[in-house]
Amino acid sequence: MTEGSDGPVLPEGWLAVDALDLEAQGVARRADGKVVFVDGALPFEQVSVAVHRRKNNWEQGTLTAVHRESSQRVRPRCPHFGLHEGACGGCKMQHLDGAAQVAMKQRVLEDNLWHLAKVRPDLVLRPIHGPDWNYRWRARFSVRHVRKKGTVLVGFHERKSRYVADIRECHVVPKAVSDLLLPLRALIGSMDAIETCPQIELACGDEVIALVLRHLEPLSQGDLGLLRAFAQEHPHVQWWLQPKGPDTVHLLDEGGPPLAYALPDYGITMPFRPTDFTQVNPHINRTLVSRALRLLQVGPEDRVIDWFCGLGTFTLPLATQAREVLGIEGSEVLVARSRENYAGNRSRRELAPTRFAARNLFEMTPQQLVADGVADKWLVDPPREGAFALAKALADLHQQPELAAGWTAPQRIVYVSCNPATLARDAGLLVHQAGYRCTAAGVVNMFPHTAHVESIAVFERSTDPE
């Protein structure tokens, strides 16, 4: 290796990796400036690559050799992780140290806020992170009968493939679930419906492992008996059946503990159905709820609106602190479930008056914001699409105060995001057009070993003169 005017000159065919992209691929550049995305490579490594896709401005390939290794490279814990043929695609970053994964996600958040919205938070929050292993309480396992191998596979898809990976253990789901993978293979292999059960969805509660079996044809009495025998052998397992769409999901047998999770800091218990949206990582979710409420600084005189309230994960804890809460969601079904959860918890402890409403939150208007009344604080927790219409309506009211008719904007907003790009877009509206400043932001490592970036940001009404 020789030294050039711009640094070391690498041997022919070697590449120097500078960064990671949002898909956890190493990013390198050839001498002519062409970008190469390298699956399996890490920043500061010198590598060789097998290119399998070429475009005018970029190439994509797979790592074949590491000539200089990053100090952050670690040995993957799971034997099914890697770049080899048949490797499981459930994780992308087991080869990167856990602390470095968090730092990378923090950089992604800050880069999105600045490059997409020209927003810099006053304070970068300490990342929320917890157990790196056995954290995933929700998953969707594919099921396939492989006749040539005489076996049934239950697991995630292979890396960049439609085939099901042949996994015998999984270190990101709870140990009790990992231990079920081989018994589940044997169970499906013994059923009449061996060819017509393409999926098992996992949803864990505090006391229950719910398994939702998708079946394309009605199950025989013999198969139902096998499912019941499996549940008796594994006492925490609760079978749900899904003959068609999500609305058809139903419990095989009534009885046993309910599927639910607790928010012990607030004395709240949240029952849910296995196909409901709940956070994958319950350990981080509990910490996230507590931090969001602390950052919101809710007092006993505050009226709070929880936008995109879901089943009430934030709404019900807010009702332990505020004077009044309004939870708004886009689905009448979810709103009905939120009301049930509120009523169930109110029977056990004191909660503030709380109202739920269903509304299309992607078509918000300034007039609708005014009609919802003045709120001191907002909690915003949208899906990946973000909350553009909500932020735009707030910006319109700031730009056209004559529309407000006595209405005032919330003093503080806490925004929980699962997509840093849409958070940045909405932050740009709030900061540059709605009269707010971003006082804090940080990442939430909800999905260790994946490239998913969850985050939280705080916005306060600016006191700077117009």
C-alpha positions as CSV (number, residue, x, y, z in Angstrom):
1,M,0.0,0.0,0.0
2,T,1.4,3.4,-1.0
3,E,0.6,6.9,0.1
4,G,-1.1,9.3,-2.4
5,S,-1.8,13.0,-2.3
6,D,-5.3,12.3,-1.0
7,G,-4.3,9.6,1.5
8,P,-3.4,5.9,1.1
9,V,-3.6,4.3,-2.3
10,L,-5.3,1.0,-1.9
11,P,-4.4,-2.1,-3.8
12,E,-6.4,-2.7,-7.0
13,G,-9.9,-4.0,-6.2
14,W,-9.9,-2.8,-2.6
15,L,-12.4,-0.2,-1.3
16,A,-12.3,2.1,1.7
17,V,-15.7,2.3,3.5
18,D,-16.7,5.7,4.8
19,A,-20.2,5.3,6.2
20,L,-23.3,3.2,6.7
21,D,-26.5,3.9,4.8
22,L,-30.1,3.5,6.1
23,E,-30.1,-0.1,5.0
24,A,-27.0,-0.8,7.1
25,Q,-24.8,-1.2,3.9
26,G,-21.3,0.2,3.9
27,V,-20.8,3.2,1.6
28,A,-17.5,3.4,-0.4
29,R,-16.3,5.4,-3.4
30,R,-14.2,4.3,-6.3
31,A,-11.4,6.5,-7.5
32,D,-13.7,8.1,-10.1
33,G,-16.2,9.0,-7.4
34,K,-18.7,6.3,-8.1
35,V,-20.6,5.2,-5.0
36,V,-20.5,1.5,-4.0
37,F,-22.9,0.1,-1.4
38,V,-21.4,-2.9,0.3
39,D,-23.6,-5.4,2.2
40,G,-21.8,-6.5,5.3
41,A,-19.1,-3.8,5.4
42,L,-18.6,-1.2,8.2
43,P,-17.1,2.3,8.3
44,F,-13.3,2.6,8.3
45,E,-12.8,-0.9,6.8
46,Q,-10.9,-1.7,3.7
47,V,-12.7,-4.4,1.8
48,S,-13.1,-6.4,-1.4
49,V,-16.5,-6.6,-3.0
50,A,-18.4,-8.8,-5.4
51,V,-20.6,-6.4,-7.3
52,H,-24.0,-7.7,-8.4
53,R,-25.8,-4.6,-9.5
54,R,-24.5,-1.7,-11.6
55,K,-26.0,1.7,-12.4
56,N,-24.6,4.8,-14.0
57,N,-23.9,6.5,-10.7
58,W,-23.7,3.7,-8.2
59,E,-23.0,0.0,-7.7
60,Q,-24.2,-2.5,-5.1
61,G,-22.3,-5.6,-3.9
62,T,-21.5,-8.0,-1.2
63,L,-18.5,-8.1,1.0
64,T,-16.0,-10.9,0.1
65,A,-13.0,-10.0,2.2
66,V,-12.1,-7.6,5.0
67,H,-8.5,-6.4,4.7
68,R,-8.6,-3.9,7.6
69,E,-11.3,-4.5,10.2
70,S,-13.3,-1.9,12.1
71,S,-12.8,-1.8,15.8
72,Q,-16.6,-1.9,16.1
73,R,-17.0,-5.2,14.3
74,V,-18.1,-8.0,16.6
75,R,-18.9,-11.6,16.2
76,P,-22.6,-12.2,15.5
77,R,-24.4,-14.0,18.3
78,C,-26.8,-15.9,16.0
79,P,-25.4,-18.7,13.8
80,H,-28.0,-17.9,11.2
81,F,-26.8,-14.3,10.7
82,G,-24.4,-13.5,7.9
83,L,-23.9,-13.1,4.1
84,H,-23.8,-16.8,3.3
85,E,-26.4,-18.5,1.2
86,G,-29.5,-19.2,3.2
87,A,-28.6,-16.6,5.9
88,C,-31.6,-15.3,7.9
89,G,-32.7,-11.8,6.9
90,G,-34.4,-10.9,10.2
91,C,-31.4,-8.8,11.4
92,K,-29.0,-6.5,9.5
93,M,-26.4,-5.3,12.1
94,Q,-25.4,-8.2,14.4
95,H,-21.8,-7.6,13.2
96,L,-21.8,-4.1,14.6
97,D,-21.2,-3.3,18.3
98,G,-24.5,-2.4,20.0
99,A,-23.3,1.0,21.2
100,A,-22.1,1.8,17.7
101,Q,-25.5,0.9,16.3
102,V,-27.1,3.5,18.6
103,A,-24.6,6.1,17.7
104,M,-25.2,5.5,14.0
105,K,-29.0,5.9,14.5
106,Q,-28.4,9.1,16.4
107,R,-26.3,10.4,13.4
108,V,-29.1,9.4,11.0
109,L,-31.6,11.4,13.1
110,E,-29.4,14.5,13.3
111,D,-28.5,14.3,9.6
112,N,-32.2,14.1,8.6
113,L,-33.2,17.0,10.8
114,W,-30.5,19.2,9.4
115,H,-30.3,18.2,5.7
116,L,-34.0,17.8,5.1
117,A,-35.3,20.6,7.4
118,K,-32.4,22.8,8.5
119,V,-33.4,22.1,12.1
120,R,-30.9,21.5,14.9
121,P,-32.2,20.5,18.3
122,D,-31.0,22.7,21.2
123,L,-30.3,19.5,23.1
124,V,-29.4,16.0,21.9
125,L,-31.1,13.6,24.3
126,R,-29.4,10.6,25.7
127,P,-30.5,7.6,23.6
128,I,-33.0,5.2,25.0
129,H,-31.7,1.7,24.7
130,G,-32.1,-1.5,26.6
131,P,-31.6,-5.3,26.1
132,D,-30.1,-6.1,22.7
133,W,-31.3,-9.7,22.8
134,N,-34.6,-11.5,23.4
135,Y,-36.4,-8.1,23.1
136,R,-38.8,-8.8,20.1
137,W,-42.2,-9.6,21.4
138,R,-43.9,-9.3,18.0
139,A,-42.8,-11.0,14.8
140,R,-44.3,-12.6,11.7
141,F,-42.9,-16.0,10.9
142,S,-43.3,-17.5,7.5
143,V,-44.1,-21.2,7.2
144,R,-43.2,-23.4,4.3
145,H,-43.3,-27.1,3.6
146,V,-40.1,-28.0,1.7
147,R,-40.9,-31.3,0.0
148,K,-37.4,-31.9,-1.3
149,K,-35.9,-31.6,2.2
150,G,-38.8,-33.4,3.8
151,T,-39.2,-30.7,6.4
152,V,-41.2,-27.6,7.4
153,L,-39.5,-24.3,7.9
154,V,-40.7,-21.7,10.4
155,G,-38.9,-18.4,10.5
156,F,-37.9,-15.2,8.7
157,H,-37.1,-14.9,5.0
158,E,-33.6,-15.4,3.9
159,R,-31.5,-12.3,3.3
160,K,-32.7,-10.6,0.2
161,S,-34.8,-13.6,-0.8
162,R,-38.4,-14.8,-0.9
163,Y,-37.3,-18.2,0.6
164,V,-37.8,-19.0,4.3
165,A,-34.6,-19.3,6.2
166,D,-33.8,-22.7,7.9
167,I,-33.4,-21.3,11.4
168,R,-33.4,-23.4,14.5
169,E,-33.0,-20.6,17.0
170,C,-33.5,-16.9,17.2
171,H,-31.8,-14.6,19.6
172,V,-34.0,-11.5,19.2
173,V,-37.3,-13.1,20.2
174,P,-37.8,-14.2,23.8
175,K,-36.0,-17.4,24.7
176,A,-39.3,-19.2,25.3
177,V,-40.3,-18.3,21.7
178,S,-37.0,-19.4,20.2
179,D,-37.4,-22.7,22.0
180,L,-40.7,-23.2,20.1
181,L,-39.3,-23.0,16.6
182,L,-38.4,-26.6,16.2
183,P,-41.6,-27.9,18.0
184,L,-43.7,-25.6,15.7
185,R,-42.0,-27.2,12.6
186,A,-42.9,-30.6,13.9
187,L,-46.4,-29.5,14.7
188,I,-47.1,-28.1,11.2
189,G,-45.4,-31.1,9.6
190,S,-47.9,-33.4,11.4
191,M,-51.0,-31.5,10.3
192,D,-53.4,-32.2,7.5
193,A,-53.0,-28.5,6.6
194,I,-49.2,-28.8,6.1
195,E,-49.5,-27.0,2.7
196,T,-52.1,-24.3,3.6
197,C,-50.7,-22.6,6.7
198,P,-48.3,-19.9,5.3
199,Q,-47.7,-17.8,8.4
200,I,-47.6,-17.7,12.2
201,E,-47.8,-14.2,13.8
202,L,-46.3,-13.8,17.2
203,A,-47.6,-11.4,19.9
204,C,-46.3,-11.7,23.4
205,G,-48.1,-10.3,26.5
206,D,-46.8,-10.2,30.0
207,E,-48.3,-13.7,30.7
208,V,-49.2,-15.1,27.2
209,I,-47.4,-16.1,24.0
210,A,-50.1,-15.6,21.4
211,L,-49.6,-17.4,18.1
212,V,-51.9,-16.5,15.2
213,L,-52.1,-19.3,12.6
214,R,-53.0,-18.1,9.1
215,H,-54.8,-21.0,7.3
216,L,-56.0,-20.8,3.8
217,E,-58.5,-23.7,4.2
218,P,-60.7,-24.7,7.1
219,L,-58.8,-26.8,9.7
220,S,-59.8,-30.4,10.3
221,Q,-60.9,-31.5,13.7
222,G,-57.7,-33.5,13.9
223,D,-55.6,-30.4,13.3
224,L,-57.6,-28.4,15.9
225,G,-56.8,-31.2,18.4
226,L,-53.1,-31.0,17.5
227,L,-53.1,-27.2,18.2
228,R,-54.8,-27.8,21.6
229,A,-52.3,-30.5,22.5
230,F,-49.5,-28.2,21.6
231,A,-50.9,-25.5,23.9
232,Q,-51.3,-28.0,26.7
233,E,-47.6,-29.0,26.3
234,H,-46.5,-25.3,26.2
235,P,-48.8,-23.7,28.9
236,H,-48.1,-20.0,28.0
237,V,-49.1,-20.6,24.3
238,Q,-52.5,-19.3,23.2
239,W,-53.6,-20.1,19.7
240,W,-55.5,-17.7,17.6
241,L,-56.8,-18.5,14.1
242,Q,-56.9,-16.3,11.0
243,P,-58.9,-17.9,8.1
244,K,-59.0,-14.7,6.0
245,G,-58.1,-11.0,6.7
246,P,-57.1,-9.5,10.0
247,D,-60.7,-8.9,10.9
248,T,-61.3,-12.7,11.0
249,V,-58.7,-13.4,13.8
250,H,-60.3,-15.2,16.7
251,L,-59.2,-17.2,19.8
252,L,-59.2,-21.0,19.4
253,D,-60.3,-21.6,23.0
254,E,-61.6,-19.1,25.6
255,G,-60.0,-19.0,29.0
256,G,-56.6,-18.4,30.5
257,P,-54.9,-15.1,31.2
258,P,-55.7,-12.2,28.9
259,L,-53.2,-10.9,26.3
260,A,-52.1,-7.7,27.8
261,Y,-49.0,-5.6,28.8
262,A,-48.6,-3.4,31.9
263,L,-47.2,0.2,32.2
264,P,-46.4,-0.2,35.9
265,D,-45.1,3.4,36.4
266,Y,-48.7,4.5,35.9
267,G,-50.7,1.5,37.2
268,I,-52.1,0.9,33.7
269,T,-52.8,-2.4,32.0
270,M,-53.4,-2.5,28.3
271,P,-55.3,-5.5,26.8
272,F,-54.8,-6.0,23.1
273,R,-55.5,-8.4,20.3
274,P,-52.5,-10.1,18.6
275,T,-53.0,-8.3,15.3
276,D,-53.2,-4.9,17.0
277,F,-50.3,-2.5,16.6
278,T,-48.3,-2.6,19.8
279,Q,-44.6,-1.8,20.2
280,V,-42.3,-4.7,19.4
281,N,-40.0,-4.0,22.4
282,P,-41.9,-3.8,25.7
283,H,-38.8,-2.9,27.7
284,I,-38.1,0.2,25.6
285,N,-41.8,1.0,25.2
286,R,-42.2,1.5,29.0
287,T,-39.2,3.7,29.1
288,L,-40.4,5.7,26.1
289,V,-43.8,6.4,27.6
290,S,-42.2,7.6,30.8
291,R,-39.7,9.9,29.0
292,A,-42.4,11.3,26.7
293,L,-44.5,12.3,29.6
294,R,-41.6,13.8,31.5
295,L,-40.6,15.8,28.4
296,L,-44.2,16.9,27.9
297,Q,-44.2,18.3,31.5
298,V,-47.9,17.7,32.0
299,G,-49.4,19.3,35.1
300,P,-52.8,18.8,36.9
301,E,-54.3,21.9,35.1
302,D,-53.3,20.9,31.6
303,R,-55.6,19.8,28.8
304,V,-53.7,17.4,26.5
305,I,-54.4,16.0,23.0
306,D,-52.9,12.7,22.1
307,W,-52.8,12.5,18.3
308,F,-52.7,9.0,16.7
309,C,-53.6,7.6,20.1
310,G,-53.9,3.9,19.0
311,L,-55.1,1.8,21.9
312,G,-54.3,4.5,24.4
313,T,-50.6,3.7,25.2
314,F,-49.9,7.3,25.9
315,T,-53.5,8.5,26.5
316,L,-54.1,6.5,29.6
317,P,-50.8,7.4,31.3
318,L,-51.5,11.0,30.4
319,A,-54.9,10.7,32.2
320,T,-53.1,10.0,35.4
321,Q,-51.5,13.4,35.3
322,A,-53.6,15.9,33.3
323,R,-56.8,17.7,33.9
324,E,-58.4,16.4,30.7
325,V,-57.3,14.3,27.7
326,L,-58.5,14.0,24.2
327,G,-57.3,10.9,22.2
328,I,-57.7,11.1,18.4
329,E,-57.2,8.2,16.0
330,G,-58.2,7.4,12.4
331,S,-60.1,4.2,13.1
332,E,-63.5,3.8,14.7
333,V,-62.5,0.3,15.7
334,L,-59.4,1.5,17.5
335,V,-61.3,4.3,19.2
336,A,-63.8,1.8,20.5
337,R,-61.0,-0.3,21.9
338,S,-59.4,2.8,23.4
339,R,-62.6,3.5,25.2
340,E,-62.7,0.0,26.5
341,N,-59.2,0.2,27.8
342,Y,-59.9,3.5,29.5
343,A,-63.1,2.1,31.2
344,G,-61.2,-1.0,32.3
345,N,-58.4,1.0,33.9
346,R,-60.7,3.7,35.4
347,S,-62.5,0.9,37.3
348,R,-59.2,0.3,39.1
349,R,-57.7,3.7,39.6
350,E,-58.5,7.4,39.2
351,L,-58.1,8.8,35.7
352,A,-58.8,12.3,34.4
353,P,-61.9,12.8,32.1
354,T,-60.8,11.4,28.7
355,R,-62.6,11.5,25.4
356,F,-61.8,9.6,22.2
357,A,-62.6,10.6,18.7
358,A,-62.1,9.1,15.2
359,R,-60.9,11.3,12.4
360,N,-58.8,11.2,9.3
361,L,-55.6,12.7,10.6
362,F,-54.1,12.9,7.1
363,E,-56.8,15.5,6.1
364,M,-56.6,17.9,9.0
365,T,-57.6,21.5,8.5
366,P,-57.1,24.7,10.6
367,Q,-60.8,24.8,11.2
368,Q,-60.8,21.3,12.7
369,L,-57.9,22.2,15.0
370,V,-59.8,25.1,16.3
371,A,-62.9,23.0,16.7
372,D,-61.0,20.5,18.9
373,G,-60.3,23.3,21.4
374,V,-57.3,24.7,23.1
375,A,-54.8,22.2,24.5
376,D,-51.8,23.1,26.6
377,K,-49.7,20.2,25.4
378,W,-49.7,17.8,22.4
379,L,-48.4,14.2,22.2
380,V,-48.0,13.2,18.5
381,D,-47.2,9.5,17.6
382,P,-47.9,9.0,13.9
383,P,-47.2,6.1,11.6
384,R,-44.3,6.2,9.1
385,E,-46.2,8.7,7.0
386,G,-45.7,11.3,9.7
387,A,-48.1,14.1,10.7
388,F,-47.8,16.5,7.8
389,A,-51.4,17.6,7.7
390,L,-51.4,18.2,11.4
391,A,-48.2,20.3,11.3
392,K,-49.5,22.1,8.2
393,A,-52.8,23.1,9.9
394,L,-50.8,24.4,12.9
395,A,-48.5,26.4,10.5
396,D,-51.6,27.8,8.7
397,L,-53.1,29.0,12.0
398,H,-49.8,30.7,12.9
399,Q,-49.5,32.4,9.5
400,Q,-53.2,33.4,9.5
401,P,-54.1,34.2,13.1
402,E,-57.5,35.5,11.9
403,L,-58.5,31.8,11.4
404,A,-57.9,31.0,15.1
405,A,-60.8,33.0,16.6
406,G,-59.4,33.0,20.1
407,W,-57.7,29.6,19.8
408,T,-54.1,29.3,20.9
409,A,-51.5,26.7,19.9
410,P,-50.1,24.2,22.4
411,Q,-47.1,25.5,24.3
412,R,-45.2,22.2,24.0
413,I,-45.3,19.2,21.6
414,V,-43.7,15.9,22.1
415,Y,-43.4,14.0,18.8
416,V,-42.6,10.3,18.8
417,S,-41.5,9.1,15.3
418,C,-40.7,5.8,13.6
419,N,-39.3,7.5,10.5
420,P,-36.6,10.2,10.8
421,A,-37.4,11.6,7.3
422,T,-41.0,12.4,7.9
423,L,-40.1,13.7,11.4
424,A,-37.6,16.1,9.7
425,R,-40.2,17.2,7.2
426,D,-42.8,17.9,9.9
427,A,-40.1,19.6,12.1
428,G,-39.3,21.9,9.3
429,L,-43.0,23.1,9.2
430,L,-43.2,23.4,13.0
431,V,-39.9,25.4,13.3
432,H,-39.9,27.5,10.1
433,Q,-43.7,28.1,9.7
434,A,-45.5,27.4,12.9
435,G,-43.5,29.4,15.5
436,Y,-41.8,26.6,17.4
437,R,-38.2,25.7,18.1
438,C,-36.9,22.2,18.5
439,T,-35.6,22.1,22.1
440,A,-34.5,18.4,22.2
441,A,-34.3,15.2,20.1
442,G,-32.9,11.8,20.5
443,V,-33.1,8.2,19.3
444,V,-35.0,5.3,20.8
445,N,-33.3,1.9,19.9
446,M,-36.6,0.0,19.7
447,F,-35.2,-2.5,17.1
448,P,-31.6,-3.5,18.0
449,H,-29.6,-5.1,15.1
450,T,-31.9,-3.5,12.5
451,A,-31.6,-0.2,10.6
452,H,-35.0,1.0,11.9
453,V,-34.6,4.4,13.6
454,E,-37.2,5.4,16.3
455,S,-36.9,8.8,17.8
456,I,-38.4,11.5,20.0
457,A,-38.4,15.3,19.6
458,V,-39.6,18.2,21.7
459,F,-41.0,21.4,20.3
460,E,-41.8,24.6,22.3
461,R,-43.5,27.8,21.1
462,S,-40.8,30.2,20.3
463,T,-40.6,33.4,22.4
464,D,-38.3,35.1,19.8
465,P,-39.8,38.2,18.2
466,E,-41.3,37.8,14.8
